[in-house]
Amino acid sequence: MARVLVVGAGLTGAASAALLRGAPRAQVSVWDKARGAGGRMSTTRADRGSADLGAQFVTCEPELAGPRLSFYEELVTHGILKPLTAPVEGMVVREGSRNYVAPQGISSVVKYYLEQSGADVSYEQQVTHISLRDGRWEVSRKAGPPEQFDVVILTMPVPQILQLQGDIVNKSPKVGPSVVVHTTVTFGSEHLDSEPAEVQQIILNHLQRIVPSLPKPSSIKCQRWRYSQVTRAVAKCPGQMILHTQPLLICGGDGFTRSNFDGCIESAMSLAEAVKPHLQQFQSQAAKLPLDLS
């Protein structure tokens, strides 16, 4: 049985694990350093409401989606996504494109794929080191002892990999509306290392000037994305890049495609396609094992 580790419980990692379900002789685990699933498709929840902090809607362009179109259709069929009907000021809508929102929060998309994967999912597992030991990858983490795997799939943002080596608002009558404020890339770069409380106050002061009638919030969360949007994908590595062949160490994510749902799914499909042939060797090895019928 081949042990496969997917590092990162974001969209690419979760979809990769789901695509590997049923692969011959593969035992898949998913580790993430956060306290829950989602990555940059995260949903924050409080006693009186919830809000999507990263992606807030998903856009499907059928002519460009190709084989990935079935992923959108599956999510709509299971109620994970529904059409975005509310007008969004400033949104550029291409002819034939479709926009969707997640009624249970955008992280529900990632959680759906993790459930479909049947993988062993563990949170607060920050990977600190990966090294070869006896023909397998030994993966060290901050919490818990090192573990050995036959295949490791890295789906974090590229800088972290290099370090190792309307309808959007929840309208439930039980909770109040949520307001999400996104800053510009320039603002984020200037305040990247500032104290969150300081940045939060700057944003609140600006919001107060724009919307002076906004009620006092019952809870506030200031989220900092150190790695947000891919401006230039890794060249000549469509969807993934193999770092080591035997044993397999491979990386993927939107850094190898583009920063949207379609890009993450494209990377997940590429990762699964590259990993499955490596798993066949374990099936072949199992077939050669002697069978003791005594």
Stockholm file with secondary structure:
# STOCKHOLM 1.0

chainA/1-294         MARVLVVGAGLTGAASAALLRGAPRAQVSVWDKARGAGGRMSTTRADRGSADLGAQFVTCEPELAGPRLSFYEELVTHGILKPLTAPVEGMVVREGSRNYVAPQGISSVVKYYLEQSGADVSYEQQVTHISLRDGRWEVSRKAGPPEQFDVVILTMPVPQILQLQGDIVNKSPKVGPSVVVHTTVTFGSEHLDSEPAEVQQIILNHLQRIVPSLPKPSSIKCQRWRYSQVTRAVAKCPGQMILHTQPLLICGGDGFTRSNFDGCIESAMSLAEAVKPHLQQFQSQAAKLPLDLS
#=GR chainA/1-294 SS CEEEEEECCSHHHHHHHHHTTTCTTEEEEEEESSSSSCTTSCEEEETTEEEESSCCCEEECHHHHGGGHHHHHHHHHTTSCEECCSCCTTCCCCTTCEEEECTTCTHHHHHHHHHHHTCEEEESCCEEEEEEETTEEEEEESSSCCEEESEEEECSCHHHHHHHCCTTSCCCTTSCCCCCCCCCHHHHHHTTTSCHHHHHHHHHHHHHHHCTTCCCCSCCCCCCCSSCCCSSCCTTCSSEEEEETTTEEEEESGGGSCSSHHHHHHHHHHHHHHHHHHHHHHHHHHHHSCCCCC
#=GC SS_cons         CEEEEEECCSHHHHHHHHHTTTCTTEEEEEEESSSSSCTTSCEEEETTEEEESSCCCEEECHHHHGGGHHHHHHHHHTTSCEECCSCCTTCCCCTTCEEEECTTCTHHHHHHHHHHHTCEEEESCCEEEEEEETTEEEEEESSSCCEEESEEEECSCHHHHHHHCCTTSCCCTTSCCCCCCCCCHHHHHHTTTSCHHHHHHHHHHHHHHHCTTCCCCSCCCCCCCSSCCCSSCCTTCSSEEEEETTTEEEEESGGGSCSSHHHHHHHHHHHHHHHHHHHHHHHHHHHHSCCCCC
//
